[in-house]
């Protein structure tokens, strides 16, 4: 059974689409799946069962990348085409069944729910990751055995939705301090290339013996494998946040000028903290320009706000209760 799966070039959206892949792998054992995506998320699929190949879409002028894809897939008789990009390619190839993200999808729902609607599913399959042996080995090199690890993602692809580095430093001290959630835990700081400056401020606040430097070290697939070795994740709304959640790691996402109803981390093991203002309120000021913005728009999310969310987070039982919280953690 030949399946063509066209997904996002953005890391977070690609992760959120993996629930559909998991559904097909579990329910269609004969499926051989070709994935078309951008280069950034391509490493996420290296360990996926039923993978036929990954076609990397290299953006070209005048939408030439879609013509490149069509040339590679037009000669194949597809049993199923799933197109989350609403491209012409999915309409111009032979396919017995087509599932296309279209204007009829309810775009007010979470992206994971939208994906399930594309295929007409009566339940919402959760995102998941598949880790290759090579990625697993490399992750163990980056994060060796030796106690619990707090993973931190203090950056994002846009400065406006980055919580200030000073507040990440405060929350790390709270979580890993005496009586905290993960006392004396090692701290792994993750960031993508180009996001090093603020990430290093956070990393250097951690005692040297407990630092794990994951700043611009590897591809997203291997970074996700490293995240899967961590006990807890806290970070801005980003692709890494979705990787952590998909890996089953208890995850706290931090939201400001973005849309938690669409992009909050998915699953019962996740929660988010957000600014009191909405995206529109945060960006409603004179001369706002997302391309020239040079500061965080998340300063109204306080450390105390995030601690309050942590206190209320029903986290796995192997964690200690937070200071001042008499309830036992619920697994």
Secondary structure, 3 states (H helix, E strand, C coil): CEEEEECCCCHHHHHHCHHHHHHHHHHCCCCEEEEEEECCCHHHHCCCCCEEEEEEECCCHHHHHHHHHHHHHCCCCEEEEEECCCCCHHHHCCEEEEEECCCCCCCCCCHHHHHHHHCCCCCCCCCCCCCCHHHHHHHHHHCCCCCCEEEEECCCCCHHHCCCHHHHHHHHHHHHCCCCCCCCCEEEEEECCCCHHHHHHHHCCCCHHHEEEEECCCCHHHHHHHHCCCCEEEEECCHHHHHHHHCCCEEEEEECCCCHHHHCCCCCCEEEEECCCCHHHHCCCCCCCCCCCCCCCCCCCCHHHHHHHHHHCCCCCCCCCCCCCCCCCCC
